[in-house]
């Protein structure tokens, strides 16, 4: 301001020397200040009349405290000089609230803080066992106006309701079920009940999902619980191994028993059939013998010799006073002749 005043004084002083005119002190001192104020007002109006909304955001425009518009992503105009005020809300981003732990930064892979939060994670199950549960509630802002003005602290309300619903869901189940098989069912139930509470409050929050990150026993009893789990797993392994061996050996034993039974039945049938056949043959021979006894007796004698002599081998007859044996019959190499039926 002082340098500008010196320049103006120099200009008007030179003119005064040439023409004898003397400028008014009030006029010379007030003109630069007015120009400066006008320039500042123009710059302020230019900068405050435009605003930019990012792709993941929506802008709530208020005029004298009343909401007049919701702006989509892009460059927009508003009334300057603080007449219109803009609040940006990340409606397209999936936000999250963590319980029992805190994520350190946004780095990948995700890192977790070392500090534990037992006030949030420790809870009592239905069988009076302590459970240390960590979970995440993911949500989106469906209505930015309701999120900003329907409730004083919507995020704090979401945390309180989530913790209350989770404690009640865990308290209605056995501790062993919470630690093993009921985790998915609990997460789905908690998600449904939180969404119903948000709809009753009408605060513009829509729940995306509820995820149970880690459900373990408290730190003080964790070693004993791990030993119990290892014993249960060993028991299950031994039961499975025994079931496997039973499934292998029982069918094998049943197959062997069925085979022995089948062989015995086959042998019995064979013996019965042979006996029946022998009986029928004897009866037929008896009938022939009664009709022609001599012929039948001779034929039976010859058939018996035909069956017995091939198995006798070599027959030797030794005479007294002789050194070398005299072969009488060489039946070892003889071929059995076909039986000839005697004619009556």
C-alpha positions in Angstrom: 0.0 0.0 0.0 2.8 2.5 0.8 4.7 1.9 -2.4 1.5 2.3 -4.5 0.8 5.6 -2.6 4.3 6.9 -3.5 3.8 6.1 -7.2 0.5 7.9 -7.2 2.0 10.8 -5.3 4.9 11.0 -7.8 2.5 11.0 -10.8 0.2 13.7 -9.4 3.2 15.6 -8.1 4.7 15.8 -11.5 1.4 17.0 -13.0 1.1 19.6 -10.3 4.5 21.0 -11.1 3.7 21.3 -14.8 0.2 22.6 -14.6 0.0 24.0 -11.1 -2.8 21.5 -10.1 -2.8 20.0 -6.6 -4.7 16.7 -6.0 -6.9 16.2 -3.0 -5.3 14.2 -0.3 -8.5 12.2 0.5 -9.1 11.2 -3.2 -5.5 10.1 -3.8 -5.4 7.9 -0.7 -8.9 6.2 -1.0 -8.8 5.1 -4.7 -6.2 2.3 -4.4 -8.0 0.8 -1.3 -11.3 0.7 -3.1 -9.7 -0.9 -6.2 -8.0 -3.5 -4.0 -11.2 -4.4 -2.1 -13.1 -4.7 -5.4 -10.4 -7.0 -6.8 -10.5 -9.2 -3.7 -14.3 -9.4 -3.9 -14.1 -10.4 -7.6 -11.5 -13.1 -6.9 -13.4 -14.4 -3.9 -16.6 -14.6 -6.0 -14.8 -16.3 -8.9 -13.3 -19.0 -6.7 -16.4 -19.5 -4.5 -18.8 -19.8 -7.5 -17.4 -23.1 -8.8 -16.8 -26.5 -7.2 -15.8 -29.9 -8.4 -17.4 -33.3 -7.4 -15.2 -36.4 -7.7 -16.6 -39.6 -9.4 -17.1 -41.4 -6.1 -18.9 -38.4 -4.4 -22.2 -36.6 -4.4 -22.5 -32.9 -3.3 -25.2 -31.6 -1.1 -25.8 -27.9 -1.8 -27.3 -25.8 0.9 -28.6 -22.2 0.6 -29.0 -20.3 3.9 -29.1 -23.7 5.7 -31.7 -25.4 3.5 -30.8 -28.2 1.0 -31.5 -27.0 -2.5 -29.8 -29.6 -4.7 -27.7 -32.8 -4.9 -25.0 -32.5 -7.5 -23.5 -35.3 -9.5 -19.8 -35.7 -10.3 -18.3 -32.9 -12.4 -17.7 -29.1 -12.3 -20.7 -27.1 -11.0 -21.7 -23.5 -10.3 -23.1 -22.1 -7.1 -23.9 -18.7 -5.6 -20.7 -17.2 -4.3 -19.8 -15.3 -1.2 -21.0 -18.2 1.1 -24.6 -18.0 0.0 -24.5 -21.6 -1.2 -22.5 -24.1 0.8 -21.4 -27.6 -0.4 -20.9 -30.8 1.5 -19.2 -33.7 -0.3 -20.4 -37.3 0.6 -18.6 -40.4 -0.7 -21.8 -42.3 -1.8 -20.0 -44.7 -4.3 -17.3 -45.8 -1.9 -17.7 -48.9 0.3 -16.8 -47.8 3.8 -16.1 -50.1 6.7 -16.2 -50.2 10.5 -13.8 -52.5 12.3 -14.5 -54.1 15.6 -11.8 -55.7 17.9 -8.9 -54.5 15.7 -7.8 -51.6 13.6 -6.2 -51.6 10.1 -2.9 -49.8 9.9 -3.0 -47.5 6.8 -4.2 -48.5 3.4 -1.2 -50.5 2.3 -1.3 -53.8 0.6 -1.2 -56.4 2.0 -3.3 -55.2 4.9 -1.5 -54.8 8.2 -3.2 -54.8 11.6 -2.4 -53.0 14.7 -0.8 -54.9 17.5 -3.0 -53.5 20.2 -6.0 -55.5 21.2 -9.5 -54.0 21.9 -11.1 -56.4 24.4 -13.9 -54.0 25.1 -15.2 -54.6 21.6 -14.2 -58.2 20.9 -14.7 -60.1 24.2 -18.3 -61.4 24.6 -20.2 -64.2 26.3 -21.6 -67.2 24.5 -24.8 -69.1 25.3 -23.0 -71.7 27.4 -21.2 -69.0 29.5 -17.9 -69.3 27.6 -15.8 -66.2 26.7 -15.2 -65.7 22.9 -12.9 -63.2 21.3 -14.6 -62.1 18.0 -13.3 -59.6 15.4 -15.6 -58.5 12.6 -16.0 -55.9 9.9 -19.2 -54.1 8.8 -19.0 -52.8 5.2 -21.6 -50.2 4.2 -22.4 -47.5 1.7 -24.2 -44.1 1.9 -27.4 -44.6 -0.1 -28.9 -41.1 0.7 -26.4 -38.3 1.4 -29.1 -35.9 2.7 -30.4 -38.4 5.2 -26.9 -39.4 6.2 -26.0 -35.8 7.0 -29.2 -34.5 8.6 -31.5 -37.4 9.7 -29.3 -38.3 12.6 -26.6 -36.5 14.6 -23.9 -39.3 14.5 -24.9 -42.0 12.1 -21.6 -43.8 12.1 -21.5 -43.9 15.9 -25.0 -45.3 15.8 -24.0 -47.9 13.3 -21.1 -49.1 15.6 -23.3 -49.3 18.7 -26.0 -51.2 16.9 -23.5 -53.6 15.3 -21.8 -54.4 18.6 -25.2 -54.9 20.3 -26.5 -57.2 17.6 -23.3 -59.2 17.4 -23.2 -59.8 21.2 -26.8 -60.9 21.2 -26.2 -63.3 18.2 -23.2 -64.9 19.9 -25.0 -65.1 23.3 -27.7 -67.2 21.7 -25.4 -69.9 20.6 -22.9 -72.4 22.1 -19.3 -71.3 22.3 -18.2 -74.4 20.3 -20.6 -73.6 17.5 -19.5 -69.9 17.4 -15.9 -71.0 17.1 -16.5 -73.6 14.3 -19.7 -74.0 12.3 -22.0 -71.1 13.1 -19.8 -68.3 11.9 -21.5 -67.9 8.5 -25.0 -68.1 10.0 -24.1 -65.4 12.6 -22.7 -63.0 10.0 -25.8 -63.3 7.8 -28.1 -62.8 10.8 -26.2 -59.8 12.1 -26.2 -58.2 8.6 -29.9 -58.6 8.3 -30.7 -57.1 11.7 -28.3 -54.1 11.3 -29.9 -53.3 8.0 -33.4 -53.4 9.5 -32.2 -51.1 12.3 -30.8 -48.6 9.7 -34.1 -48.6 7.9 -36.0 -47.9 11.0 -33.7 -45.0 11.8 -33.9 -43.9 8.1 -30.3 -42.5 8.2 -29.4 -43.3 4.6 -26.9 -46.2 5.4 -27.1 -49.4 3.4 -25.2 -52.4 4.8 -23.1 -54.3 2.2 -21.9 -57.2 4.2 -20.7 -58.3 7.7 -17.6 -60.5 7.9 -16.3 -62.3 10.9 -12.5 -61.9 10.6 -11.4 -64.1 13.5 -13.2 -65.9 16.3 -10.9 -67.4 18.9 -10.9 -68.1 22.6 -9.5 -65.4 24.9 -5.7 -65.2 25.0 -5.5 -66.6 28.5 -7.1 -69.9 27.7 -6.0 -70.2 24.0 -3.2 -72.8 24.6 -5.6 -75.1 26.4 -8.2 -74.6 23.8 -5.7 -75.5 21.0 -4.8 -78.7 22.9 -8.5 -79.6 23.1 -8.9 -79.0 19.4 -5.9 -81.1 18.5 -7.3 -83.9 20.6 -10.6 -83.7 18.9 -8.9 -83.6 15.5 -6.9 -86.7 16.4 -10.0 -88.5 17.6 -11.7 -87.6 14.3 -8.7 -88.8 12.4 -8.7 -92.1 14.2 -12.4 -92.6 13.7 -12.0 -91.9 10.0 -9.1 -94.3 9.8 -11.1 -97.0 11.6 -14.1 -96.4 9.4 -11.9 -96.7 6.3 -10.4 -100.0 7.5 -13.9 -101.3 8.3 -15.2 -100.3 4.9 -12.3 -102.2 3.3 -12.3 -105.3 5.5 -15.9 -106.0 6.1 -16.8 -106.3 2.3 -13.7 -108.4 1.8 -14.7 -110.8 4.6 -18.3 -110.9 3.3 -17.0 -111.8 -0.1 -14.8 -114.5 1.2 -17.7 -115.9 3.3 -20.0 -115.9 0.2 -17.3 -117.6 -1.8 -16.9 -120.4 0.8 -20.7 -120.8 1.0 -20.9 -121.0 -2.8 -18.1 -123.6 -3.0 -19.8 -125.7 -0.3 -23.1 -125.5 -2.0 -21.4 -126.4 -5.3 -19.6 -129.3 -3.7 -22.9 -130.6 -2.1 -24.7 -130.3 -5.4 -21.8 -132.2 -7.1 -21.8 -135.0 -4.6 -25.6 -135.4 -4.7 -25.6 -135.4 -8.5 -22.7 -138.0 -8.5 -24.6 -140.2 -6.1 -27.8 -139.9 -8.2 -25.8 -140.8 -11.3 -24.1 -143.8 -9.6 -27.5 -144.9 -8.4 -29.0 -144.7 -11.8 -26.0 -146.6 -13.4 -26.3 -149.3 -10.7 -30.0 -149.7 -11.4 -29.4 -150.0 -15.1 -26.6 -152.6 -14.6 -28.9 -154.5 -12.2 -31.6 -154.6 -14.8 -29.1 -155.9 -17.5 -27.7 -158.4 -15.0 -31.2 -159.8 -14.3 -31.9 -160.3 -18.0 -28.4 -161.7 -18.9 -26.3 -162.5 -15.8 -23.4 -164.3 -17.6 -22.9 -161.7 -20.3 -23.2 -158.8 -17.9 -20.7 -160.4 -15.4 -18.2 -160.9 -18.2 -18.6 -157.4 -19.5 -18.2 -156.0 -16.0 -15.0 -158.1 -15.5 -13.5 -156.9 -18.8 -14.4 -153.2 -18.0 -12.7 -153.6 -14.6 -9.6 -155.0 -16.1 -9.5 -152.2 -18.6 -9.6 -149.7 -15.8 -7.1 -151.4 -13.5 -4.4 -152.9 -15.7 -3.1 -149.5 -17.1 -2.2 -148.5 -13.5 -0.4 -151.7 -12.6 2.8 -151.0 -14.5 5.4 -153.6 -15.6 4.9 -157.3 -14.6 8.0 -159.4 -14.3 8.2 -163.2 -13.8 11.4 -164.5 -12.3 12.3 -168.2 -12.8 14.5 -170.1 -10.4 18.0 -170.4 -11.5 17.8 -167.5 -14.0 19.7 -164.3 -13.6 17.8 -161.9 -15.8 14.0 -161.3 -15.3 11.7 -162.4 -18.0 9.3 -159.7 -19.1 5.8 -161.1 -19.3 3.6 -158.1 -19.8 4.5 -154.6 -20.6 1.4 -152.8 -19.5 3.0 -149.5 -18.6 3.0 -148.3 -22.2 -0.1 -150.1 -23.2 -3.1 -148.0 -24.3 -6.5 -148.9 -22.9 -8.7 -150.4 -25.5 -12.2 -149.2 -25.9 -14.7 -151.2 -24.0 -16.6 -153.8 -26.1 -20.1 -154.5 -25.0 -20.9 -158.2 -24.9 -23.8 -159.4 -26.9 -26.5 -161.3 -25.2 
